[in-house]
Amino acid sequence: MNDLTLIAAASATLPDAVFLGRHLIGGEWLGSADGAVFERVSPSHGVVVSRSALGGVAETEAAIAAARSAFDGGGWSRASGKARAAVLLRVAELIEADVERIARIETLESGKPIAQARGEVAGAADLWRFAASLARTHHGDSHNSLGPDMLGIVLKEPIGVVSIITPWNFPFWILSQKLPFALAAGCTCVVKPSEMTPSTTVMMGELLVKAGLPAGVVNIVLGHGQPVGALMASHPDVDMVTFTGSTAVGRAIAAAASGTLKKVALELGGKNPQVIFADADLDQAADAVTFGVYFNAGECCNSGSRIIVHEDVAADLVARVVALSRKVAFGDPLNPETQVGAIISAAHQGKIDGYVQDAVEAGAEVALGGGALQIEGLPGQFYQPTVVTGVTADMAIAREEVFGPVLSVLTFRTMEEALALANDATYGLSAGVWSENVHTCLEFARRAQAGTVWTNTWMDGFPEMTFGGMKQSGLGREIGRYGFEEFLEVKTVAMRVGRDTRAKWVRG
């Protein structure tokens, strides 16, 4: 462990005051009716960093009623695309002006490095700008070929009230993958962030109010999945629920929503393979693999936690990844030099370590890491950069989402074997392929069962490029035009032009 790159506690001081979060309901900032609150302790620094109102049934029902009233009133749902875009563009400007404050609380609540948090918050502004462009340019269809006396019109209208439930690993970014697109479509929303990272969503609410969003269009309820999230998924006045999180919770949300047959969009887990062929640029591949597994401490649905490498280059690639892993800076998230911060909770750290130990018992070997990490001056939980070799497809570490800085290494000899291993998973979120042969890349990309396939790169994303999974990685899509259209209903209008000259059906 001494040959790892560790960053001790930073000289940056912790906040003087605890952040206080309240619900946003009908344009008002409110505490819970019973006065209940909950606290978030920083997973890296071990101190209370936020204290939030703990919502229940009363607050959730009030928020849904406010969203329903705002939608039915038409002030936002029937506003022009230009008017909606103006508010979204203003939000983008306010985000960019407030990056440091938002990023700091996100780092303290989640344990992610401050440099990464700054990048995510600043980058989220681009999602709001792209959504604003869609608000002004989206359109339906017309059919002028139905005969001389008929005109067909297809309208695209906002679906209605949308429940948005977001996770703890990218609280501000993932909210920005959903909320601006729902607003651009004309929907009204109720938002519930994770109870582990609630504060940046409250800050987003502050920016929305400042940007001039009408009261009730976006409502925020802080609290737990039970009862808040469950009611948001099942309530008859909600027309759609969009959720990002674990596959297990996604199934529960789909079941809760089924009682009212509301639309459900789910972005769930992943066990994402990167397949490295013998002709790949191993320097580039090793760098991308290292980034893919340690980004956000591996607490990422797109984590490249499973590599499938050709036997001829497996030893060479693993050696390169291990060498690079030793150089990745693990430590205090408040230090700008840190690349990997704390694990979200002690319970989750135990789960991560359990996968590694079970793999070793099943015959795998640990080439690097494989245990908790102590950072000088910090009481929180950290996990070593870990590379596990000799993994077989039947091991849990090769099939289940570890959600930590742990890389599993499998090997192959043929394209067919590589595809079989890549597709042998209940998930289908993303995949990658590394080869200098474009034909190899294209064949793999077309046959891989994944919503996103990267070739000779990993985790590049753009607001224009839609995102979502196959199989048990979810339903529906986010961002891009396809993600925007998730929030629209399609309506057909058949119009007769002029008087009906046909013979009457009933002769009188």
Buried (B, 14 or more C-beta within 10 A) or exposed (E): EEEBBBBEBBEEEEBEEBBBBBBBBBBBBBBBEEEBBBEBBBBBBEEBBBBBBBBBEEBBBBBBBBBBBBBEBEBBBEBEBEEBBBBBBBBBBBBBEBBEBBBBBBBBBBBBBBBBBBBBBBBBBBBBBBBBBBBBEBEBEEEEEEEEEBBBEEEBBBBBBBBBBBBBBBBBBBBBBBBBBBBBBBBBBBBBBBBBBBBBBBBBBBBBBEBEBBBBBBBBBBBBBEBBBBBBBBBEBBBBBBBBBBBEBBEBBBEBBEEBEBBBBBBBBBBBBBBBBBBBBBEEBBBBBBBBBBBBBBBBBBBBBBBBBBEEBBEEBBEBBBEBBEEBBBBBBBBEEBBBBBBBBEEBBEBBBEBBBEBBEBEBEBBBBBEBBEBEEBEBBBBBBBBBBBBBEEBEBBBBBBBBBBBBBBBBEEBEBBBEBBBBBEBBBBBBBBBEEEEBBBBBBEBBBBBBBBBBEBBEBEBEEBBBBBBBBBBBBBBBBBBBBBBBBEEEEEEEEEEEEEEEEEEE
